[in-house]
Amino acid sequence: MASSLFFYFLAVVTTVGAIAVVAFPSPLYSVLALILTFLGLAGLYLSLHAQFVAIVQVIIYASAIMMLFLFVVMLINLGREEKRELRLPGQKLLGAIAGLAVFSMLLKVFLSTSLMTGKKGSFPPERVSELGNTQIIGNLLLTDYVLPFQAMGVLLFVGIVGAVVLARRRSR
Amino acid sequence: MAPLEHYLILSAVLFSLGVVGVVVRRNAIVVILCIELMMNGANLAFVAYGRFLDSMAGQMIVFFVMAVAAAEAAIGLAIVVLIYRNRESTDLDEINLLKL
């Protein structure tokens, strides 16, 4: 019961944060609201017994990536989004329709049980708590998932080089 | 513990709010934020399914999604800074150099 209450509390926090991201006129407040959402999600991962993912969510997502966003927002000194006509007439209505359409599609997939059929994996909660969540992830990263792991390294390297090359001042 | 469906509904809510933000907002940074929101909605579904199917694959995929999100944020923000330097604005409606 307590963990269920915990879930609903975090669900409300996360949803309010997500609505605030879309609704706040100032990008700075949007970034701060997204940090709230990410912290709520970290709590949800904890309630799903995914401790490693929860910690990474706090350290990498809510801290490092969001710090990058905050830095850029303050660097280019963004104010509020100007109150101006949107380019498309009825763009807000279009957004609501698109959101509702995506939501109903996702619900239809999620609430059909076909994704839950098939045999279960080899990591029931007792085994995970016995071996340790982080230990299992470390093991899997260097055995079953070693190719994606290496590709991830290449991707991050390309990302760093690309960001430096793009944002550097052109010397003339 | 809350049932799987509730986690999935929350994940769908987060993803759809991200879609709404991408369509409605004009500021490039907020659009990137909304894309991050959509990725996190997907992550929540991955972790929830992994938990209820006794699998670690969901958490592994989330780990890789986070790496992709970090790279995407770095490149996206570099492009935003570049656009701001050229046009003094991050408004997506003003970025129309390729338009005839």
Interface residues (C-beta under 8 A of the other chain):
Chain A: S3 S4 F7 Y8 A11 T14 T15 A18 I19 V21 V22 P27 S30 V31 L34 T37 F38 L41 L44 Y45 S47 L48 H49 A50 F52 V53 V56 Q57 I60 Y61 A64 I65 L68 F69 V72 V73 L75 I76 L78 E81 E82 L86 R87 Q91 K92 L94 G95 A96 A98 G99 L100 V102 F103 L106 L107 F110 L111 L115 M116 G118 K120 G121 S122 F123 P124 P125 V128 N133 I136 I137 L140 L141 Y145 P148 M152 L155 L156 V158 G159 I160 G162 A163 V164 L166 A167
Chain B: M1 A2 L4 E5 H6 Y7 L8 I9 L10 S11 A12 V13 L14 F15 S16 L17 G18 V19 V20 G21 V23 V24 R25 R26 N27 I29 V30 I32 L33 C34 E36 L37 N40 N43 L44 A45 V47 A48 Y49 G50 R51 F52 L53 D54 S55 M56 A57 G58 Q59 M60 V62 F63 F64 M66 A67 V68 A69 A70 A71 E72 A73 A74 I75 L77 A78 I79 V80 V81 L82 Y84 T90 D91 D93
